């Protein structure tokens, strides 16, 4: 073959190879923009990409952060690669991690719930990755702080059922009426404490509904109870009930509470960021270790699962005067227990379906024993939390 033809063929081969790699490069998705929207307890992060990408997400701690790897992607020409604090995000760094991927590191203000969604480009011209962040432990932190600082611990008391919903029915008592009596006694006793105050979700035989409507669905009423607790500035929601069961031999009080990670709505795509295991569920943050306990706020405290912790203290006191069915808090996904922004417990005071339990519950002196035990439990929790936060 003539030398000139060899040179020509070599040139064509290099042109084909160059064209191939150029097409591969062009096929990479480009990260064009990162947008952030925020509200009080939630932050949304949107990644605008020209094409669909493979990605991997994982979380780390010390500091708390979410890491997203984008494969076969390039950085947009005008993309900001360092983003300052916004909402629940302390900062974002974006850089090429190696020849195959871009790495985005999202440093968060604390351990959060997170959810990642991929949204195809049509009709929007961009393919989007959406990361939703929401506070996970706000209720626990607020309860712990209010138990030790100068602010009064505010308790919302929810007498279960009411109005059109009678609840359980015994031979001598109806649940909605009985729990209202117990709740009023509990409020009166809490208000006598210098460090606590209380208010009732319903003060009469009414069925709590949004906008004070006369009627609503069950789920609306349950949500309204949480809304009223939040509006009243409650640090703790205590829902008072009386149980019933087909087996009339079953008796005793039960307390329900949820761990913070289980307060995510069932079927939700939210997950909780990595949290190291610890023996203590409440402690001062290192940045607040020198702060007086009387001045701490929820932002000074690292806490989780305080609904369960306060439930343990209440049960410990209740079993001194009340027959207990379960000696530790049970986890059940009752609607009034599922708010992440307020700690909560639900107390089934005993069984109206059992004649001995019903006899116990309708006795005013025994009602006093129940509310006295609850208040002792609240005080015991406060003392324990003060001790734990005082550890250096």
C-alpha positions as CSV (number, residue, x, y, z in Angstrom):
1,X,0.0,0.0,0.0
2,X,1.4,3.4,-0.9
3,X,2.6,5.5,2.1
4,X,0.2,8.4,1.2
5,X,-2.8,6.0,1.4
6,X,-1.6,4.6,4.8
7,X,-1.4,8.2,6.1
8,X,-4.9,8.9,4.8
9,X,-6.3,5.7,6.4
10,X,-4.6,6.6,9.7
11,X,-6.1,10.1,9.6
12,X,-9.6,8.6,9.0
13,X,-9.1,6.2,11.9
14,X,-8.1,9.0,14.3
15,X,-11.1,11.0,13.1
16,X,-13.5,8.2,13.8
17,X,-12.1,7.6,17.3
18,X,-12.1,11.3,18.1
19,X,-15.7,11.5,16.8
20,X,-16.7,8.5,19.0
21,X,-15.3,10.0,22.2
22,X,-16.8,13.4,21.3
23,X,-20.2,11.8,21.0
24,X,-19.7,10.0,24.3
25,X,-18.8,13.3,26.0
26,X,-21.7,15.0,24.4
27,X,-24.1,12.2,25.7
28,X,-23.1,13.0,29.3
29,X,-25.8,14.7,31.3
30,X,-24.9,18.3,32.4
31,X,-25.8,19.5,35.9
32,X,-27.1,23.0,34.9
33,X,-28.4,24.4,38.2
34,X,-29.1,23.7,41.9
35,X,-32.2,25.3,43.3
36,X,-33.3,25.5,46.9
37,X,-36.7,26.2,48.4
38,X,-37.4,26.3,52.1
39,X,-40.1,26.6,54.8
40,X,-40.0,26.4,58.6
41,X,-39.2,22.7,59.0
42,X,-38.6,21.6,55.4
43,X,-36.1,22.3,52.6
44,X,-36.3,21.2,49.0
45,X,-33.2,20.8,46.8
46,X,-33.7,20.5,43.0
47,X,-30.9,19.4,40.6
48,X,-31.6,20.5,37.0
49,X,-29.9,18.1,34.5
50,X,-30.0,17.9,30.7
51,X,-30.4,14.1,30.7
52,X,-31.3,11.2,33.0
53,X,-28.3,10.0,35.1
54,X,-27.4,7.1,37.3
55,X,-26.9,8.2,40.9
56,X,-26.0,7.0,44.3
57,X,-27.0,8.6,47.6
58,X,-25.7,7.8,51.1
59,X,-25.5,9.7,54.4
60,X,-22.6,10.3,56.9
61,X,-22.2,12.0,60.2
62,X,-19.7,14.2,62.0
63,X,-20.7,16.5,60.4
64,X,-24.1,15.3,59.3
65,X,-24.2,15.2,55.5
66,X,-25.9,13.7,52.5
67,X,-23.6,12.6,49.6
68,X,-24.9,12.2,46.0
69,X,-22.8,10.8,43.3
70,X,-23.8,11.5,39.7
71,X,-22.3,9.2,37.1
72,X,-21.5,10.2,33.5
73,X,-22.3,13.8,34.3
74,X,-20.5,17.1,33.7
75,X,-20.7,20.4,35.6
76,X,-22.5,23.2,33.8
77,X,-20.5,26.2,32.8
78,X,-22.4,28.7,35.1
79,X,-23.0,26.2,37.9
80,X,-22.3,27.5,41.5
81,X,-20.1,24.8,43.0
82,X,-20.2,26.2,46.6
83,X,-23.6,27.1,48.1
84,X,-23.9,28.8,51.5
85,X,-26.4,28.0,54.3
86,X,-30.0,27.9,53.3
87,X,-32.8,26.4,55.5
88,X,-31.8,23.0,56.8
89,X,-28.7,23.0,54.7
90,X,-25.4,24.4,56.1
91,X,-23.6,24.3,52.8
92,X,-23.2,22.4,49.5
93,X,-19.9,21.5,47.7
94,X,-19.9,20.1,44.2
95,X,-16.8,18.8,42.4
96,X,-15.7,16.2,40.0
97,X,-14.7,13.2,42.2
98,X,-13.1,11.2,39.4
99,X,-13.3,10.7,35.7
100,X,-16.6,8.9,36.0
101,X,-18.6,11.0,38.5
102,X,-19.5,14.3,40.1
103,X,-19.9,14.3,43.8
104,X,-22.3,16.6,45.7
105,X,-21.8,16.9,49.5
106,X,-24.8,18.5,51.3
107,X,-23.9,19.4,54.9
108,X,-27.1,19.5,57.0
109,X,-28.0,21.4,60.2
110,X,-28.8,18.1,62.0
111,X,-29.9,14.5,61.3
112,X,-33.0,14.8,59.1
113,X,-35.6,12.8,57.2
114,X,-34.8,12.8,53.5
115,X,-36.4,11.7,50.3
116,X,-35.1,11.6,46.7
117,X,-37.3,11.7,43.7
118,X,-36.4,11.5,40.0
119,X,-38.7,13.5,37.6
120,X,-38.4,13.0,33.8
121,X,-37.9,16.0,31.6
122,X,-41.2,16.1,29.8
123,X,-42.9,18.6,29.8
124,X,-40.1,20.4,31.7
125,X,-37.0,20.7,29.5
126,X,-34.8,19.5,32.4
127,X,-34.5,16.1,34.1
128,X,-34.7,16.8,37.8
129,X,-33.5,15.1,41.0
130,X,-35.5,16.4,44.0
131,X,-34.2,16.0,47.5
132,X,-36.7,16.8,50.2
133,X,-35.4,17.4,53.7
134,X,-37.5,17.7,56.9
135,X,-36.8,17.9,60.6
136,X,-36.9,14.5,62.3
137,X,-36.4,15.1,66.0
138,X,-37.9,18.5,66.7
139,X,-40.5,17.2,69.1
140,X,-37.9,15.3,71.1
141,X,-35.6,18.3,71.3
142,X,-38.4,20.7,72.3
143,X,-39.7,18.4,75.1
144,X,-36.2,17.9,76.5
145,X,-35.4,21.6,76.5
146,X,-38.7,22.6,78.0
147,X,-38.2,20.1,80.8
148,X,-35.1,21.8,82.1
149,X,-35.1,25.5,81.1
150,X,-37.0,28.5,82.5
151,X,-39.9,28.0,80.2
152,X,-42.9,26.1,81.5
153,X,-43.5,22.7,80.1
154,X,-46.7,23.0,78.2
155,X,-48.9,19.9,78.0
156,X,-51.8,19.6,75.6
157,X,-54.4,17.1,77.0
158,X,-56.6,15.4,74.5
159,X,-59.7,13.7,75.9
160,X,-60.3,11.0,73.2
161,X,-63.4,10.8,71.0
162,X,-66.2,13.3,71.9
163,X,-69.4,14.5,70.3
164,X,-70.7,12.0,67.7
165,X,-67.9,9.6,68.5
166,X,-68.6,7.9,71.9
167,X,-65.6,5.6,71.9
168,X,-65.7,2.5,74.0
169,X,-68.9,1.7,76.1
170,X,-69.0,-0.1,79.3
171,X,-72.1,-1.1,81.4
172,X,-71.8,2.1,83.5
173,X,-69.6,4.5,81.5
174,X,-69.0,5.9,78.0
175,X,-65.4,6.5,77.1
176,X,-65.8,10.1,75.8
177,X,-67.4,11.3,79.1
178,X,-65.1,9.4,81.3
179,X,-61.8,10.6,79.7
180,X,-63.1,14.2,79.7
181,X,-63.5,13.9,83.5
182,X,-60.0,12.5,83.9
183,X,-58.5,15.0,81.5
184,X,-60.0,18.0,83.4
185,X,-58.5,16.6,86.6
186,X,-55.1,16.2,84.9
187,X,-55.2,19.8,83.7
188,X,-56.0,21.1,87.2
189,X,-53.2,19.1,88.8
190,X,-50.6,20.1,86.1
191,X,-51.6,23.8,86.5
192,X,-50.7,23.6,90.2
193,X,-47.1,22.9,89.3
194,X,-44.8,25.9,89.0
195,X,-42.9,24.5,86.1
196,X,-45.8,23.2,84.0
197,X,-49.1,24.4,82.5
198,X,-51.8,22.5,80.5
199,X,-54.7,23.1,78.2
200,X,-57.5,20.8,76.9
201,X,-58.0,20.0,73.2
202,X,-61.7,19.8,73.9
203,X,-63.4,21.2,77.0
204,X,-66.9,19.7,76.5
205,X,-68.7,16.9,74.7
206,X,-67.6,18.1,71.2
207,X,-65.9,16.4,68.3
208,X,-62.8,18.5,67.4
209,X,-63.1,19.7,63.7
210,X,-61.1,22.2,61.6
211,X,-62.3,25.8,61.7
212,X,-64.7,24.8,64.6
213,X,-67.0,23.1,62.1
214,X,-69.8,21.1,63.7
215,X,-69.0,17.9,61.7
216,X,-66.0,16.4,60.0
217,X,-64.4,13.0,59.1
218,X,-62.5,11.0,61.7
219,X,-59.1,11.6,60.1
220,X,-59.8,15.4,60.0
221,X,-60.6,15.3,63.7
222,X,-57.4,13.5,64.6
223,X,-55.3,15.9,62.6
224,X,-57.2,18.8,64.2
225,X,-56.2,17.6,67.7
226,X,-52.5,17.8,66.7
227,X,-53.1,21.2,65.1
228,X,-54.6,22.6,68.3
229,X,-51.7,21.2,70.3
230,X,-49.2,23.0,68.1
231,X,-51.2,26.2,68.1
232,X,-51.3,26.1,71.9
233,X,-47.5,25.9,71.9
234,X,-47.5,22.4,73.5
235,X,-44.3,20.6,74.2
236,X,-46.1,17.3,74.9
237,X,-49.5,15.9,73.8
238,X,-51.1,13.5,76.2
239,X,-54.1,11.7,74.7
240,X,-56.4,10.1,77.3
241,X,-58.5,7.0,76.4
242,X,-60.2,4.0,77.9
243,X,-60.0,0.7,76.1
244,X,-62.3,-2.2,75.2
245,X,-61.8,-5.7,73.9
246,X,-63.9,-8.7,72.9
247,X,-62.2,-10.8,75.5
248,X,-63.6,-9.2,78.7
249,X,-61.0,-10.8,80.9
250,X,-58.3,-8.5,79.4
251,X,-57.6,-5.6,81.8
252,X,-55.0,-3.0,82.8
253,X,-53.6,0.3,81.5
254,X,-51.4,0.6,78.4
255,X,-49.3,3.5,77.2
256,X,-48.5,4.0,73.5
257,X,-45.7,6.1,72.0
258,X,-43.6,6.1,68.8
259,X,-39.9,6.3,68.2
260,X,-39.1,9.3,66.0
261,X,-38.1,7.2,63.1
262,X,-41.5,5.5,63.1
263,X,-43.3,8.8,62.9
264,X,-42.8,8.8,59.1
265,X,-46.1,8.2,57.4
266,X,-46.5,4.5,56.4
267,X,-45.7,4.1,52.7
268,X,-43.7,7.3,52.7
269,X,-40.4,7.3,50.8
270,X,-38.7,9.3,53.5
271,X,-35.7,7.8,55.3
272,X,-33.7,9.0,58.3
273,X,-30.1,10.0,57.9
274,X,-27.4,7.8,59.5
275,X,-27.3,8.3,63.3
276,X,-24.6,6.6,65.4
277,X,-25.8,4.3,68.2
278,X,-25.6,5.9,71.6
279,X,-26.5,4.8,75.1
280,X,-28.0,8.2,75.9
281,X,-30.9,9.6,73.8
282,X,-30.5,13.2,75.1
283,X,-27.4,15.3,75.4
284,X,-26.2,18.9,75.0
285,X,-24.5,19.7,71.7
286,X,-20.8,20.3,72.0
287,X,-21.3,23.9,71.0
288,X,-23.7,24.4,73.9
289,X,-21.9,22.4,76.6
290,X,-21.1,25.5,78.7
291,X,-24.6,26.9,78.5
292,X,-26.7,27.0,81.7
293,X,-29.6,24.4,81.5
294,X,-32.0,27.2,82.5
295,X,-31.2,28.9,79.2
296,X,-31.0,26.0,76.8
297,X,-33.4,25.8,73.8
298,X,-34.2,22.9,71.4
299,X,-31.3,24.0,69.1
300,X,-28.9,23.3,71.9
301,X,-29.9,19.7,72.4
302,X,-29.4,16.5,70.5
303,X,-32.3,14.2,71.4
304,X,-34.4,11.4,70.0
305,X,-37.3,9.1,71.0
306,X,-38.3,11.3,73.9
307,X,-41.9,10.3,73.5
308,X,-40.9,6.8,74.5
309,X,-38.6,8.1,77.3
310,X,-41.3,10.2,79.0
311,X,-43.7,7.3,78.5
312,X,-41.4,5.0,80.5
313,X,-41.4,7.5,83.4
314,X,-45.2,7.8,83.4
315,X,-45.7,4.0,83.3
316,X,-43.2,3.6,86.2
317,X,-45.3,5.9,88.3
318,X,-48.7,4.5,87.2
319,X,-47.9,1.0,88.1
320,X,-47.6,2.0,91.8
321,X,-51.4,2.7,91.9
322,X,-52.9,1.4,88.7
323,X,-53.0,-2.1,87.2
324,X,-50.7,-2.1,84.2
325,X,-51.2,-4.4,81.2
326,X,-47.8,-3.6,79.6
327,X,-44.9,-2.4,81.7
328,X,-43.2,-0.6,78.8
329,X,-44.5,1.8,76.1
330,X,-46.0,0.0,73.1
331,X,-45.5,1.3,69.6
332,X,-48.6,1.8,67.5
333,X,-49.2,4.1,64.6
334,X,-52.1,6.1,66.1
335,X,-52.5,9.4,64.2
336,X,-52.1,11.6,67.3
337,X,-48.6,10.1,67.9
338,X,-47.2,10.7,64.4
339,X,-46.2,14.4,64.5
340,X,-42.4,14.9,64.4
341,X,-42.7,18.4,65.8
342,X,-44.4,17.5,69.1
343,X,-43.7,14.6,71.5
344,X,-46.8,12.6,72.4
345,X,-48.2,9.6,74.3
346,X,-51.6,7.9,74.3
347,X,-52.7,6.4,77.6
348,X,-55.4,3.7,77.6
349,X,-56.3,4.1,81.3
350,X,-57.9,0.6,81.5
351,X,-60.6,-1.5,79.9
352,X,-64.3,-0.6,80.1
353,X,-65.1,-4.0,78.7
354,X,-63.8,-5.5,82.0
355,X,-66.2,-5.0,84.9
356,X,-63.4,-4.7,87.5
357,X,-61.5,-2.2,85.4
358,X,-64.7,-0.2,84.7
359,X,-65.5,-0.2,88.5
360,X,-62.0,1.1,89.1
361,X,-62.2,3.9,86.4
362,X,-65.5,5.4,87.5
363,X,-64.3,5.8,91.1
364,X,-63.2,9.5,91.4
365,X,-60.4,8.6,93.8
366,X,-59.0,6.2,91.3
367,X,-59.2,8.9,88.6
368,X,-57.1,11.0,91.0
369,X,-54.6,8.2,91.3
370,X,-54.2,8.1,87.5
371,X,-53.6,11.8,87.1
372,X,-51.3,12.0,90.1
373,X,-49.2,9.2,88.6
374,X,-49.0,11.0,85.2
375,X,-47.8,14.2,86.9
376,X,-45.2,12.3,88.9
377,X,-44.1,10.8,85.6
378,X,-43.7,14.2,84.0
379,X,-41.6,15.4,87.0
380,X,-39.5,12.3,87.0
381,X,-38.7,12.7,83.3
382,X,-37.7,16.3,83.9
383,X,-35.4,15.3,86.7
384,X,-33.8,12.5,84.7
385,X,-33.3,14.8,81.7
386,X,-31.7,17.5,83.8
387,X,-29.3,14.8,85.1
388,X,-28.5,13.6,81.6
389,X,-27.9,17.1,80.2
390,X,-25.8,18.0,83.2
391,X,-23.2,15.3,82.2
392,X,-20.1,16.7,80.6
